[in-house]
Structures are given as structure tokens and as C-alpha cells.
Amino acid sequence: MTDNRQEQFFDDLAWALNSPNLLIAAPPEFTGEIVDEQLRSHLFSNCYIDTALEFKQQRLGLYFESLISYAIQHNNDLCLLARNLAIFEEKRQLGEFDLIFQDKIHQVNHHWELAVKFYLFDPASTQWVGPNARDRLDIKLNKLFTQQLLRQQHPCAQKFLSPLLHDAPLQSAAFIKGYLFYPWHMQASISLPNWINPNHLKGWWCFQHEITECFKEKEASRWAIIPRLQWLSPLTAKEDDALISTQELVTAIETHFKLYSSSPLIAELCQNNTHWQEVSRGFVVPNQWPMKRMAH
């Protein structure tokens, strides 16, 4: 790993551990636990850093899992028992447990389902929708609370869990991080359910045809289109890094949509002494979003 990629890893690790939870409770139609801030702080207070890293290119969700696994493995108070433990009924896979680990101090076994999510509020449907319209918050939560967090109750699960846990109980909870993105012109008018963390990370979004109006008072800002594996921690850049002006951004977005079918995530940066620091981020989506589903 180059120094820059190592720095990115540790920035993302700090973000994965310390950024606000997306939810503070399960929606009322479900039963299930969310990993609360007190437990998270307790579990990861003794995490140490090992600079001998092996950085692998992978999907963002798997990268997020790798960060949390790294924190568990580098904590003397915790013991990682399994990651992505698959359970089968005969030859048919029924699902898998994202992470199973033990708190050695309190002798408690934890099962965590991990998710890092980015949802945009669609005023037409009043739903939170993924940038590529292939995912929705309500659908994700239904799967999480009615399937993933209940997996240990399946009769077939015990034969896979018993060798790890020796019949000790297992506490299941959801560890969910991410951003919610609001239409750039109406954020203040959106009412949120009380199970969404009021301190959640926020961004904006706009349609492609709105970019000129959306950015018209941003001439002093600099911009970057964020690569997908860098969607987690806030972006920083040095003076000589390849940031672009507002007008260059408009052209870059037009080029992006000619080449790709995905919605770009944009970082707005302002100068802070010798560095540029991210001050906001948002998605630019095609004018037909979310009616037309797009490929990743």
C-alpha cells in the first residue's frame, strides 16, 4: 500500500468506528437492536493500529466490513470468531452472519449485521432511494429485521454456531452507517421518523438539468468526483491535487453521463490554509431518476 492509500485506510477506519449511526432504533414495525454509541465506544476503546496492511480493492460494502473486522482483530479485548459465516440446509445456502465476535472482558458473544448505505429522498414517492435506484431504505430494513438479525433462530443455524459459541448465547444487532441526501432546494422541509438518528450525516442531490442553478453561487469552491471506494471519510486535498472549478465540474458531469450509467458522488471543497477540506457532498442523478434503474 502506498502512503496515501494507508492514510485513506485509517481515515476510513476512524469514520467507520466514530461516524454517527444512521439509525438510533428499529422502526416500530420491527423488533431488533441497533448498536448504540455507548456499546460501540466501549468495544473499540482499545483498538490499536498496525501499519502492516494489506489493502484489497473490493466492493464498498465489503470494504466497510473489512474496516470493522480490522478493528475487532486489533483489539485485545475482542476476539473475531467468524466473518461471513454461511449456513446451509443440505446444499442450499440460507444466508450468512456478517460478523461474530466475543467481548472477552464481559464474556458476551455478538452477532453484527453491517451496512453502509447512501439514500436519497425522492419527494415524488416520499421514499429514501439508492443513487442507482436499485435499493430502498424500507426494503433494506425489512430484510435486516425480518431475516438477517433473526438468522440464529433458524434450526439449521445451530450446527454452524455451536462449534464457535459452545452453546453460549449470541446477541444480534445492526451496525449501520452512511449518509442521507436531501434535494438541494428543500432539505429543511423534510420530516424524519424518530428512529433515524437526528445527527446523521447529510448531503444533497440534484438532477443533471439543475446543476447550473445548484452550483451558481459556488464559484469559490473546488470540486472532485469521488471514487466509490472513497465514499466514506471526508475528502481532503493538497494545493497541487487535481481539483476542478465549478465550470469544469459541469463539463465533467456531462462527460460522466456519456461514459457511465452511474450517478457520480461530488465533493465540494474549500481552502483551509494549505489544504482543501470537504465542506459538502452530493449526488447528481439523471433527469429520469429514479424511474430508470441504472447499472452500477
C-alpha positions in Angstrom: 0.0 0.0 0.0 1.3 3.5 -0.8 1.3 6.1 2.0 -1.7 7.8 0.5 -3.7 4.5 0.5 -2.6 3.8 4.0 -3.7 7.2 5.1 -7.1 6.6 3.3 -7.5 3.3 5.2 -7.0 4.9 8.6 -9.3 7.8 7.8 -11.9 5.4 6.7 -11.3 3.2 9.8 -11.9 6.3 12.0 -15.0 7.1 10.0 -16.4 3.6 10.3 -15.9 3.5 14.0 -16.8 7.1 15.0 -19.3 8.5 12.5 -22.9 8.7 13.7 -25.2 5.7 13.3 -27.8 6.1 10.6 -30.5 4.8 12.9 -30.9 5.1 16.7 -33.6 2.4 17.0 -35.6 -0.1 14.9 -38.7 1.3 13.2 -41.8 0.5 15.3 -43.0 -2.3 12.9 -39.9 -4.3 13.7 -38.1 -5.7 16.8 -34.4 -5.7 16.8 -31.4 -4.0 18.3 -29.2 -1.2 16.9 -25.6 -1.0 18.1 -25.8 2.1 20.4 -23.0 4.6 20.8 -22.1 3.6 24.3 -21.5 0.0 23.3 -19.6 1.0 20.2 -17.4 3.3 22.3 -16.8 0.6 24.9 -15.9 -2.1 22.4 -13.5 -0.1 20.3 -11.8 2.0 23.0 -8.8 -0.4 23.0 -8.2 -0.7 19.2 -4.6 -0.3 18.2 -3.0 0.4 14.8 -0.9 -2.0 12.9 0.8 -0.3 9.9 1.4 -3.6 8.1 -1.7 -3.5 6.0 -2.9 -5.5 3.0 -5.3 -3.2 1.1 -7.6 -5.0 -1.3 -9.8 -3.5 -4.0 -13.3 -4.7 -3.4 -17.0 -3.5 -3.3 -17.7 -0.7 -0.8 -19.8 -2.9 1.5 -17.1 -5.5 1.7 -14.5 -2.8 2.3 -16.7 -1.5 5.2 -16.8 -5.0 6.6 -13.0 -5.2 6.4 -12.6 -2.0 8.4 -14.8 -3.3 11.3 -13.1 -6.7 11.1 -9.7 -4.9 11.3 -10.8 -3.0 14.4 -12.0 -6.2 16.1 -8.8 -8.1 15.3 -6.7 -5.3 16.6 -8.4 -5.1 20.0 -7.0 -7.1 22.8 -10.4 -7.2 24.5 -12.2 -8.7 21.5 -11.9 -11.9 19.5 -13.2 -12.3 16.0 -14.9 -15.7 15.8 -16.3 -15.6 12.2 -16.8 -13.3 9.2 -19.4 -14.1 6.6 -20.3 -17.4 8.2 -22.6 -19.2 5.7 -25.3 -21.5 6.9 -26.7 -24.3 4.7 -29.7 -26.6 4.6 -28.4 -29.6 2.8 -26.7 -27.9 -0.2 -28.8 -24.8 -0.2 -27.3 -21.7 1.4 -29.8 -20.0 3.6 -27.7 -16.9 4.3 -24.7 -15.8 6.3 -23.7 -14.0 9.5 -21.7 -10.8 8.7 -19.6 -10.8 11.9 -19.5 -12.9 15.1 -17.1 -11.9 17.8 -16.6 -12.1 21.6 -16.2 -9.4 24.2 -13.6 -11.2 26.3 -13.9 -8.8 29.2 -17.7 -9.5 29.7 -17.8 -12.9 28.1 -20.5 -11.8 25.7 -20.8 -13.1 22.1 -22.0 -10.6 19.5 -23.5 -11.1 16.0 -23.5 -7.9 14.0 -25.1 -7.3 10.6 -23.1 -4.5 8.9 -24.3 -2.0 6.4 -23.0 1.3 4.9 -25.8 3.0 2.9 -26.4 6.1 0.9 -30.0 7.1 0.3 -31.6 10.0 -1.5 -35.0 11.4 -0.6 -37.4 11.2 -3.5 -40.2 13.7 -3.0 -42.5 12.0 -5.5 -42.6 8.7 -3.6 -41.5 10.1 -0.2 -39.1 7.1 -0.1 -35.3 7.0 0.6 -33.8 5.5 -2.6 -30.3 4.5 -3.5 -28.5 6.6 -6.1 -28.8 3.9 -8.7 -32.5 3.2 -7.8 -31.7 -0.4 -7.1 -32.1 -0.1 -3.3 -34.5 1.5 -0.9 -34.3 2.1 2.8 -37.6 0.5 3.7 -36.8 -2.7 1.8 -33.3 -2.9 3.3 -34.7 -2.5 6.8 -37.4 -5.1 6.2 -34.7 -7.7 5.1 -32.4 -6.7 8.0 -35.0 -7.0 10.8 -37.1 -9.9 9.5 -34.3 -12.1 8.1 -30.7 -11.2 8.8 -31.0 -10.4 12.6 -33.2 -13.5 13.1 -30.9 -15.9 11.3 -29.6 -17.5 14.5 -33.2 -18.7 15.2 -33.2 -20.9 12.1 -33.0 -24.6 13.1 -30.0 -25.1 10.7 -28.0 -22.3 12.2 -27.2 -24.0 15.4 -24.9 -26.7 13.9 -22.8 -23.9 12.4 -22.8 -21.7 15.5 -22.3 -24.4 18.2 -18.6 -25.1 17.4 -17.9 -21.3 17.7 -20.0 -20.5 20.7 -20.2 -23.8 22.7 -23.9 -23.2 23.2 -23.4 -19.7 24.8 -26.0 -17.0 23.8 -25.4 -14.7 20.9 -26.6 -11.1 20.9 -27.6 -9.8 17.5 -27.6 -6.1 16.4 -27.4 -3.9 13.4 -24.4 -1.7 12.8 -25.5 0.8 10.1 -23.5 3.8 8.9 -23.9 6.1 5.9 -25.5 9.3 4.6 -28.9 10.6 3.8 -29.1 13.0 0.8 -31.7 15.7 0.5 -33.0 17.5 -2.6 -30.7 20.6 -2.8 -33.6 23.1 -2.6 -35.8 21.5 0.1 -33.8 20.0 2.9 -35.5 22.0 5.7 -39.0 20.9 4.8 -38.5 17.1 5.1 -39.8 15.5 8.3 -37.9 12.4 9.5 -39.2 9.5 11.6 -37.9 9.4 15.2 -35.9 6.2 14.6 -33.5 8.0 12.3 -30.6 9.5 14.1 -31.1 13.3 14.1 -27.3 13.7 14.0 -27.0 11.5 10.9 -24.6 12.6 8.1 -26.3 14.7 5.5 -25.7 15.5 1.8 -27.6 17.0 -1.1 -28.7 15.8 -4.5 -29.8 17.4 -7.8 -30.9 16.4 -11.2 -28.5 16.8 -14.1 -30.5 19.6 -15.6 -30.3 21.5 -12.3 -26.5 21.6 -11.9 -26.0 25.1 -13.3 -28.6 26.6 -10.9 -27.4 24.4 -8.0 -23.8 25.5 -8.3 -24.3 29.1 -9.4 -23.1 30.6 -6.1 -20.2 28.2 -5.7 -17.6 29.8 -7.8 -15.0 29.9 -5.0 -15.3 26.2 -4.3 -13.3 23.4 -5.8 -14.7 20.0 -6.7 -13.9 16.3 -7.1 -15.9 13.3 -8.3 -15.3 10.8 -5.5 -14.3 7.2 -6.5 -16.6 4.7 -5.0 -14.1 3.2 -2.6 -13.5 6.7 -1.2 -17.1 7.4 -0.3 -16.6 7.0 3.4 -14.4 9.6 5.2 -14.5 13.3 4.2 -12.2 14.2 1.3 -9.0 16.3 1.8 -6.7 17.5 -0.9 -3.4 19.4 -1.2 -2.9 22.5 -3.3 -1.4 20.6 -6.2 -4.1 17.9 -6.3 -6.3 17.6 -9.3 -9.4 19.6 -8.1 -11.6 21.2 -10.6 -13.5 24.5 -10.8 -17.3 24.8 -10.9 -17.4 25.2 -14.7 -15.0 22.3 -15.1 -17.3 20.2 -12.9 -20.3 20.9 -15.1 -18.3 19.6 -18.1 -17.0 16.6 -16.1 -20.5 15.6 -15.1 -21.7 15.8 -18.7 -18.8 13.6 -19.7 -19.5 11.1 -16.9 -23.1 10.5 -18.0 -21.9 9.9 -21.6 -19.5 7.2 -20.4 -21.2 5.7 -17.4 -24.7 4.8 -16.2 -24.0 5.5 -12.5 -24.7 8.7 -10.6 -21.5 10.5 -9.5 -20.9 11.5 -5.9 -19.4 15.0 -5.8 -17.4 16.6 -3.0 -17.3 20.4 -2.6 -14.0 21.6 -1.0 -13.0 24.9 0.4 -9.4 26.1 1.2 -8.1 25.7 4.7 -4.5 27.1 4.9 -2.5 24.8 2.6 -5.2 22.2 2.3 -8.6 21.8 0.7 -11.3 20.4 3.0 -14.6 18.8 2.1 -17.5 21.0 3.2 -20.4 19.2 1.5 -21.1 16.3 -0.8 -23.9 15.3 -3.1 -25.1 13.1 -6.0 -26.0 14.3 -9.4 -28.6 12.0 -10.9 -30.0 11.7 -14.4 -33.2 13.6 -15.2 -35.2 10.4 -15.3 -34.1 9.2 -11.9 -35.5 7.2 -10.1 -37.9 5.8 -12.8 -35.0 4.3 -14.8 -32.8 1.9 -12.8 -29.2 2.2 -13.6 -26.4 -0.3 -13.6 -23.6 0.0 -11.1 
